[in-house]
Amino acid sequence: MWRWEDQDQIIVWIWIGIGLFLLTTVLITALVINYLKSIKKNKQKVSQLVRNTQKEYQENILHLQDRDRERLAEELHDNIISQLNLIRLSLHDKNTEQLNWDLKRSMQLIREFSHNLTPPDLDEIELEDLIADYLDQISKNIEVIFRHITIKIPISNPVKLNLFRIVQELITNILKHAAATRVDVSLRISLGYLVLIIEDNGCGFIMESQSGGIGLRNIQSRAQKIKAIYKIKTQPEKGTKFIACMAIQ
């Protein structure tokens, strides 16, 4: 037999169901809104991070360009212009043969300078061959011993270029400042890692006094680009040893 109490109870349960449905809808809506706000906030963070990274990258590029210009001016002044000035001042004191030798020396400096500025064709040459070719050119000025133990694994062009520039930087500093008669270069490439060692028998230096030099800053910058760690061991009158190590992925 139908009773009004049963009808009232059914209505109560219906309202309870409607209330639960509305509450669930409100909670889901709140969660969705909160999720969308979170996504928007994260997108803004990512966009800001990208903008900051781009700005930092542009600033670093400008900084490196300024340093390269400074280095270019220094190399031109200290090496080439100084050499040409010596030739000009000694025109009346030297014979033709001596002047001819001085001019050849100046031309060699210009060729080396041009070689240092021109990026090599990295796709067609292995790193050890690239270094060997460069060391062969400077072997006319100093005794060079090059040892390498390598396996044929892919090395990216940025790694090749930056390591090659580090070698050039170190050898240039040795020729200009170390008064060395010999330099030993060692390259080891194995599965997973690469080790580069450059050692000379020159005069050495006090590390703290040279920490702000252009050459050392360039080495630090290039090592950071390829995630290489390095150490320089040196003492006055005991030569200098450079050791760099990096993982190869």
C-alpha positions in Angstrom: 0.0 0.0 0.0 1.4 3.3 -1.0 2.1 5.8 1.7 2.9 9.5 1.7 5.9 8.8 3.9 7.4 6.7 1.2 6.9 9.5 -1.4 8.5 12.1 1.0 11.4 9.8 1.5 11.9 9.3 -2.3 11.8 13.1 -2.7 14.4 13.5 0.0 16.7 11.0 -1.7 16.2 12.8 -5.0 17.2 16.1 -3.5 20.2 14.4 -1.8 21.2 13.0 -5.2 20.8 16.3 -6.9 22.8 18.0 -4.1 25.6 15.4 -4.4 25.6 15.9 -8.2 25.8 19.6 -7.9 28.5 19.4 -5.3 30.5 17.0 -7.4 30.1 19.3 -10.4 31.3 22.3 -8.4 34.3 20.3 -7.2 35.2 19.1 -10.7 34.7 22.6 -12.1 37.0 24.0 -9.4 39.6 21.4 -10.1 39.5 22.1 -13.8 39.7 25.8 -13.3 42.6 25.4 -10.9 44.3 23.0 -13.4 43.9 25.5 -16.2 45.3 28.3 -14.1 48.2 26.1 -13.2 48.9 25.3 -16.9 48.7 29.0 -17.7 51.0 29.9 -14.9 53.5 27.2 -15.9 53.3 28.4 -19.5 54.2 31.9 -18.3 57.1 30.6 -16.3 58.4 28.6 -19.3 58.0 31.7 -21.6 59.8 33.9 -19.1 62.6 31.2 -18.8 62.9 31.1 -22.6 63.1 34.9 -22.7 65.7 35.0 -20.0 67.7 32.2 -21.7 67.6 34.0 -25.0 68.7 37.3 -23.4 71.5 35.5 -21.6 72.6 33.8 -24.8 72.6 37.1 -26.7 74.6 38.8 -23.9 77.1 35.9 -23.9 77.5 36.2 -27.7 78.1 39.9 -27.5 80.6 39.3 -24.7 82.5 36.7 -26.7 82.5 38.9 -29.7 84.0 41.7 -27.7 86.6 39.4 -26.3 87.4 38.1 -29.7 87.9 41.7 -31.0 90.1 42.4 -28.0 92.1 39.3 -28.7 92.3 40.1 -32.4 93.7 43.6 -31.7 96.2 42.2 -29.2 97.5 39.5 -31.6 97.8 42.1 -34.4 99.6 44.5 -32.2 101.9 42.1 -30.4 102.9 39.8 -33.2 102.3 41.1 -36.7 102.6 44.9 -36.3 105.5 44.6 -34.0 107.3 42.4 -36.4 106.7 44.7 -39.3 107.9 47.7 -37.2 111.1 45.9 -36.5 111.6 45.3 -40.2 110.9 49.0 -41.0 113.4 50.2 -38.3 116.1 47.8 -39.5 115.9 48.5 -43.3 119.3 50.3 -43.4 121.0 47.9 -40.9 120.3 44.5 -42.4 121.2 43.0 -45.7 118.7 41.7 -48.3 118.9 38.1 -47.0 118.2 39.0 -43.4 115.3 41.3 -44.5 113.9 38.5 -46.7 114.0 36.1 -43.7 112.2 38.6 -41.5 109.5 39.1 -44.2 109.0 35.4 -44.5 108.6 35.2 -40.7 106.0 37.9 -40.8 104.1 36.1 -43.6 104.2 32.9 -41.6 102.7 34.8 -38.6 99.9 36.1 -40.8 99.2 32.6 -42.2 99.1 31.2 -38.7 96.8 34.0 -37.5 94.5 33.5 -40.5 94.5 29.7 -39.8 93.5 30.4 -36.2 90.6 32.6 -37.3 89.2 30.3 -40.0 86.9 27.5 -38.8 88.3 24.2 -40.2 86.1 21.7 -42.3 85.1 19.6 -39.3 82.9 17.1 -41.2 85.7 15.7 -43.2 88.5 15.3 -40.6 88.9 13.4 -37.3 89.9 15.4 -34.2 93.3 13.7 -33.9 94.1 14.6 -37.6 92.9 18.1 -37.1 95.3 18.5 -34.1 98.1 16.7 -35.8 97.9 19.0 -38.9 98.1 22.1 -36.7 101.0 20.8 -34.6 102.9 19.9 -37.7 102.7 23.6 -38.7 104.1 24.9 -35.4 106.7 22.2 -35.2 109.1 24.5 -37.1 109.2 26.7 -34.0 109.3 24.2 -31.2 109.8 20.4 -30.7 106.4 18.8 -30.7 105.5 15.3 -29.5 102.0 14.2 -30.3 100.6 10.9 -28.9 97.0 9.7 -29.5 95.1 6.6 -28.7 91.6 6.8 -30.2 88.7 4.7 -31.3 86.4 5.6 -34.1 83.4 7.0 -32.4 81.3 10.0 -33.5 82.4 13.4 -32.0 80.2 16.4 -32.7 81.5 19.3 -34.6 81.1 21.7 -31.6 83.2 19.4 -29.5 85.9 19.2 -32.2 86.0 23.0 -32.8 86.1 23.9 -29.1 88.8 21.4 -28.3 90.8 22.4 -31.3 90.5 26.1 -30.3 91.7 25.2 -26.8 94.7 23.5 -28.3 95.5 26.6 -30.4 95.1 28.8 -27.4 97.4 26.8 -25.2 100.1 26.4 -28.0 99.9 30.1 -28.8 100.5 31.0 -25.1 103.4 28.5 -24.9 105.1 30.0 -28.0 104.5 33.6 -26.8 105.2 33.4 -23.1 106.6 30.0 -21.9 110.1 30.1 -23.5 109.7 26.4 -23.9 111.8 24.1 -26.2 109.3 21.2 -26.2 105.6 20.6 -25.9 104.0 17.2 -25.4 100.3 16.7 -26.5 98.3 13.6 -25.7 94.8 12.8 -26.8 92.9 9.7 -25.6 89.4 8.9 -26.9 87.8 5.8 -25.4 84.2 4.6 -25.0 82.5 7.2 -22.9 85.2 9.8 -22.4 88.0 12.0 -23.9 91.2 13.2 -22.3 93.5 15.9 -23.6 96.9 16.7 -22.0 99.2 19.5 -23.1 102.5 19.9 -21.3 105.5 22.1 -21.9 109.0 22.5 -20.4 108.8 26.3 -20.2 109.1 28.9 -17.5 105.7 28.3 -15.9 103.9 31.0 -14.1 102.0 31.9 -10.9 98.4 30.8 -11.6 96.7 33.5 -9.5 98.5 36.3 -11.4 97.1 35.0 -14.7 93.6 34.0 -13.8 92.1 37.0 -15.5 93.9 36.7 -18.7 92.1 36.6 -22.1 93.6 33.3 -23.0 92.5 31.5 -19.8 89.1 33.1 -20.0 88.7 31.8 -23.6 89.7 28.3 -22.4 87.3 28.4 -19.6 84.5 29.6 -21.9 85.1 26.9 -24.5 85.4 24.1 -21.8 82.0 25.2 -20.4 80.4 25.0 -23.8 81.3 21.3 -24.2 80.9 20.4 -20.5 84.6 19.6 -20.1 86.4 19.8 -16.8 90.1 20.9 -16.8 93.0 21.6 -14.6 96.2 23.6 -15.1 99.3 22.6 -13.1 102.1 25.1 -13.2 105.0 26.6 -11.1 107.7 29.1 -12.0 110.6 27.4 -13.8 108.8 24.0 -13.8 106.6 24.2 -16.9 102.9 24.0 -17.3 100.6 21.0 -17.7 97.0 21.3 -18.9 94.6 18.3 -18.4 91.0 18.3 -19.8 88.5 15.5 -19.5 84.9 15.2 -20.8 82.2 12.6 -21.3 81.3 11.5 -24.8 77.6 10.7 -25.3 
